[in-house]
């Protein structure tokens, strides 16, 4: 078995490996790479049986906010192995290569989302529980314009996002190019709310019957329910704990790894303490 990174001319074969490994359409993995302004072929690791790619792990180059500061982060994604090659330690070796890649590229923190936490615990990631809940939308509708965002809105949205979300630990940093490529190509429905001719909020959502599935909200916290009420739904699903108080909750797991201590974050425990108050938007997933 050969372990290595991919070359640009192998991109289509790698996309097909992901599609076969996850049992999903190849367009998703193609778009994840093409619409990522920070995509790096050297961050895509594969195990090959001869000329055949059979397992892969990808590192997404990102930054997150920790204590209000920008910190480089490696997001682990596209982890899959063809069925007949599983349980042979292939992804474990690729994860070790990914850790070396993050260390060599000054990424002191790593993040991932998974339902098989035990596999990553063995390699130094730890679990952070984030809670979400459902709430009724019983507030009156507000007087404001509701429309789809355009590229001309990007500068305003970047500033709005920073002012609204940079104080939440583990939120991803979004520069203009990230908005124009990654966020703009989100599969979720998007909207901005204008009040007195100025953008006051940005929403991403999905419709689930007469309920709205929360994907993200950017704007003043107190304005959130009124903004979503413009959609006309009766309830808002999957709202992060940080944004609501009383609700029946579900738990979802995020995993973090401290690749290298830095600043005041000298141990996984200190990173975990910050992440316990984290919030995550579906749009930034990988």
C-alpha positions as CSV (number, residue, x, y, z in Angstrom):
1,X,0.0,0.0,0.0
2,X,1.3,3.5,-1.0
3,X,0.4,6.6,1.1
4,X,0.8,9.9,-0.6
5,X,-0.9,13.2,-1.7
6,X,-2.7,13.6,-5.0
7,X,-1.7,15.4,-8.1
8,X,-4.0,17.9,-9.9
9,X,-4.5,15.4,-12.8
10,X,-5.8,12.9,-10.3
11,X,-8.6,15.2,-9.1
12,X,-11.4,13.4,-10.9
13,X,-10.3,10.0,-9.6
14,X,-10.2,11.3,-6.1
15,X,-13.7,12.8,-6.4
16,X,-15.0,9.4,-7.5
17,X,-13.2,7.7,-4.6
18,X,-15.1,10.1,-2.2
19,X,-18.4,9.4,-4.0
20,X,-17.9,5.6,-3.8
21,X,-16.7,5.8,-0.2
22,X,-19.6,7.8,1.1
23,X,-22.2,6.5,-1.4
24,X,-23.1,10.1,-2.4
25,X,-23.1,12.0,-5.7
26,X,-19.6,13.1,-6.8
27,X,-20.7,16.7,-7.4
28,X,-20.7,17.3,-3.6
29,X,-17.0,16.5,-3.3
30,X,-16.1,18.2,-6.6
31,X,-17.8,21.4,-5.4
32,X,-16.2,21.2,-1.9
33,X,-12.8,21.5,-3.6
34,X,-13.6,23.8,-6.5
35,X,-15.5,26.3,-4.3
36,X,-12.8,26.3,-1.6
37,X,-10.5,29.4,-2.0
38,X,-7.9,27.7,0.2
39,X,-8.0,24.2,-1.4
40,X,-4.6,22.6,-1.5
41,X,-3.7,19.3,-3.3
42,X,-0.9,18.8,-0.8
43,X,-3.6,18.6,1.9
44,X,-5.4,15.6,0.2
45,X,-4.0,12.3,1.3
46,X,-4.7,8.9,-0.2
47,X,-3.8,5.3,0.2
48,X,-3.3,3.5,-3.1
49,X,-3.4,-0.2,-3.9
50,X,-1.2,0.0,-7.0
51,X,-2.7,2.6,-9.1
52,X,-6.1,2.4,-7.4
53,X,-7.0,5.0,-4.7
54,X,-8.8,3.2,-1.9
55,X,-8.8,5.6,1.1
56,X,-8.5,9.4,1.7
57,X,-8.4,12.1,4.3
58,X,-8.5,15.8,3.4
59,X,-7.3,18.8,5.5
60,X,-9.3,22.0,4.9
61,X,-7.2,25.1,5.6
62,X,-9.2,27.5,7.8
63,X,-8.9,30.0,10.6
64,X,-11.1,30.2,13.7
65,X,-11.7,32.7,16.4
66,X,-10.4,31.9,19.9
67,X,-10.6,34.5,22.6
68,X,-11.3,37.0,19.8
69,X,-8.1,36.2,18.0
70,X,-7.6,34.5,14.6
71,X,-6.0,31.1,14.8
72,X,-5.0,28.8,11.9
73,X,-7.0,25.6,12.0
74,X,-7.0,22.4,10.0
75,X,-10.5,20.9,9.3
76,X,-10.5,17.2,8.8
77,X,-13.0,16.0,6.2
78,X,-13.7,13.7,3.2
79,X,-12.5,10.8,5.4
80,X,-13.5,7.6,3.6
81,X,-12.3,4.1,2.6
82,X,-13.7,1.8,0.0
83,X,-15.7,-1.0,1.8
84,X,-13.4,-3.8,0.8
85,X,-10.4,-2.0,2.3
86,X,-11.8,-1.0,5.6
87,X,-10.4,-2.0,9.0
88,X,-6.9,-2.2,7.7
89,X,-5.6,1.0,9.4
90,X,-5.5,3.0,6.2
91,X,-7.3,6.1,7.5
92,X,-5.2,6.0,10.7
93,X,-2.0,6.3,8.6
94,X,-3.6,9.1,6.6
95,X,-4.6,10.9,9.8
96,X,-1.0,10.7,11.0
97,X,0.1,12.3,7.7
98,X,-2.6,14.9,8.1
99,X,-1.3,15.8,11.6
100,X,2.3,16.2,10.1
101,X,0.8,18.4,7.4
102,X,-0.9,20.7,9.9
103,X,2.2,20.9,12.0
104,X,4.3,21.8,9.0
105,X,1.8,24.5,8.0
106,X,1.5,26.2,11.4
107,X,-2.0,25.0,12.2
108,X,-2.0,24.5,16.0
109,X,-5.7,23.5,16.1
110,X,-7.8,20.9,14.2
111,X,-11.5,20.5,14.0
112,X,-13.9,17.8,12.7
113,X,-17.4,16.6,12.9
114,X,-18.2,12.9,13.1
115,X,-20.4,10.1,14.4
116,X,-17.5,7.7,15.0
117,X,-15.7,9.6,17.8
118,X,-13.7,6.6,19.0
119,X,-11.7,6.4,15.8
120,X,-10.4,10.0,16.3
121,X,-10.0,9.8,20.0
122,X,-7.1,7.4,19.4
123,X,-5.3,10.1,17.4
124,X,-5.6,12.9,19.9
125,X,-8.9,14.6,19.0
126,X,-11.4,15.1,21.9
127,X,-15.1,15.5,21.9
128,X,-17.0,18.8,22.5
129,X,-20.8,18.6,23.0
130,X,-22.8,21.3,21.4
131,X,-26.5,21.6,22.1
132,X,-29.3,22.7,19.8
133,X,-33.0,23.1,20.3
134,X,-36.3,23.9,18.7
135,X,-38.3,27.1,19.5
136,X,-41.7,28.5,18.4
137,X,-41.8,31.5,16.2
138,X,-44.5,33.5,17.9
139,X,-43.0,37.0,17.6
140,X,-44.7,39.6,15.3
141,X,-43.2,40.1,11.9
142,X,-41.0,43.1,11.6
143,X,-41.1,45.9,9.0
144,X,-38.1,45.2,6.7
145,X,-37.1,44.2,3.3
146,X,-36.4,40.5,2.6
147,X,-34.3,39.5,-0.4
148,X,-31.6,37.2,-1.7
149,X,-28.0,38.5,-1.2
150,X,-25.9,39.5,-4.2
151,X,-22.1,39.8,-4.7
152,X,-22.5,43.5,-4.1
153,X,-23.4,42.7,-0.5
154,X,-20.2,40.9,0.3
155,X,-18.3,43.7,2.0
156,X,-21.2,44.5,4.2
157,X,-21.7,40.8,5.1
158,X,-18.1,40.4,6.0
159,X,-18.2,43.3,8.5
160,X,-21.6,42.1,9.8
161,X,-20.3,38.6,10.4
162,X,-17.2,39.9,12.3
163,X,-19.2,42.2,14.5
164,X,-21.8,39.5,15.3
165,X,-19.7,36.3,15.6
166,X,-16.0,36.9,16.3
167,X,-16.5,36.7,20.0
168,X,-17.8,33.1,19.8
169,X,-15.0,30.6,20.2
170,X,-14.4,28.2,17.3
171,X,-16.4,30.3,14.8
172,X,-14.7,30.2,11.4
173,X,-13.0,33.3,10.0
174,X,-14.7,34.5,6.8
175,X,-12.6,36.7,4.5
176,X,-14.1,38.2,1.4
177,X,-12.9,35.4,-0.9
178,X,-14.4,32.8,1.4
179,X,-17.8,34.5,1.2
180,X,-17.6,34.8,-2.6
181,X,-16.7,31.1,-3.2
182,X,-17.6,28.9,-0.2
183,X,-20.6,30.8,1.3
184,X,-22.1,31.9,-2.0
185,X,-22.3,28.3,-3.1
186,X,-24.0,27.0,0.0
187,X,-26.8,24.6,-0.8
188,X,-29.0,26.3,1.8
189,X,-31.5,29.1,1.2
190,X,-30.0,32.6,1.8
191,X,-31.5,35.9,2.6
192,X,-30.7,39.4,3.9
193,X,-33.0,41.6,5.9
194,X,-32.8,45.3,5.1
195,X,-34.0,47.9,7.7
196,X,-34.1,51.6,6.6
197,X,-32.2,50.6,3.5
198,X,-29.3,48.9,5.2
199,X,-28.6,45.2,5.7
200,X,-29.3,44.3,9.3
201,X,-29.2,40.5,9.2
202,X,-28.1,37.5,7.1
203,X,-30.0,34.2,7.3
204,X,-29.3,30.7,6.0
205,X,-32.1,28.2,6.4
206,X,-34.0,25.2,5.0
207,X,-37.7,24.7,4.9
208,X,-39.1,21.6,6.7
209,X,-42.9,21.6,6.3
210,X,-44.1,24.6,8.2
211,X,-40.8,24.7,10.2
212,X,-37.6,26.5,9.4
213,X,-34.3,24.6,9.9
214,X,-31.7,27.0,11.3
215,X,-28.4,26.9,9.4
216,X,-27.0,30.3,10.5
217,X,-27.9,33.8,11.5
218,X,-25.7,36.9,11.4
219,X,-26.9,40.1,13.0
220,X,-28.0,41.3,16.4
221,X,-29.1,38.4,18.7
222,X,-32.3,40.2,19.8
223,X,-33.3,40.6,16.1
224,X,-33.0,36.9,15.2
225,X,-36.5,35.5,15.8
226,X,-38.1,38.6,14.2
227,X,-35.9,38.1,11.2
228,X,-36.7,34.4,10.8
229,X,-40.4,35.2,11.3
230,X,-40.4,37.0,7.9
231,X,-40.3,33.5,6.4
232,X,-43.7,32.7,7.8
233,X,-42.8,29.5,9.6
234,X,-44.3,28.4,12.9
235,X,-41.1,27.2,14.5
236,X,-37.3,27.3,14.2
237,X,-35.4,24.0,14.4
238,X,-31.8,23.3,15.3
239,X,-31.0,26.6,17.0
240,X,-27.6,26.7,18.8
241,X,-27.7,26.8,22.6
242,X,-25.8,30.1,22.6
243,X,-28.8,31.9,21.0
244,X,-31.7,30.6,23.0
245,X,-32.5,29.8,26.7
246,X,-35.3,27.3,27.4
247,X,-35.8,24.4,25.0
248,X,-35.7,20.7,24.7
249,X,-32.2,19.9,23.4
250,X,-30.3,17.5,21.3
251,X,-26.6,16.9,21.4
252,X,-24.2,17.0,18.4
253,X,-20.5,16.4,18.7
254,X,-17.6,18.4,17.4
255,X,-14.1,17.2,17.9
256,X,-11.0,19.3,18.4
257,X,-7.3,18.5,18.6
258,X,-4.5,20.7,20.0
259,X,-1.7,20.0,17.5
260,X,0.7,22.4,19.2
261,X,0.3,24.5,22.4
262,X,0.2,28.3,21.7
263,X,-0.3,31.5,23.7
264,X,-2.5,30.8,26.7
265,X,-3.7,27.5,25.3
266,X,-1.1,25.2,26.7
267,X,-3.2,22.0,27.0
268,X,-6.2,20.3,25.4
269,X,-8.1,21.0,28.6
270,X,-7.7,24.8,28.1
271,X,-8.8,24.5,24.5
272,X,-11.8,22.4,25.6
273,X,-12.8,25.0,28.1
274,X,-13.0,27.6,25.3
275,X,-14.8,25.3,22.9
276,X,-17.5,24.4,25.5
277,X,-19.0,27.8,24.6
278,X,-18.6,27.4,20.9
279,X,-21.2,27.9,18.2
280,X,-21.1,26.4,14.7
281,X,-22.9,27.3,11.5
282,X,-23.9,24.5,9.0
283,X,-22.5,26.6,6.1
284,X,-18.9,26.2,7.3
285,X,-19.1,22.4,7.5
286,X,-16.7,20.1,5.6
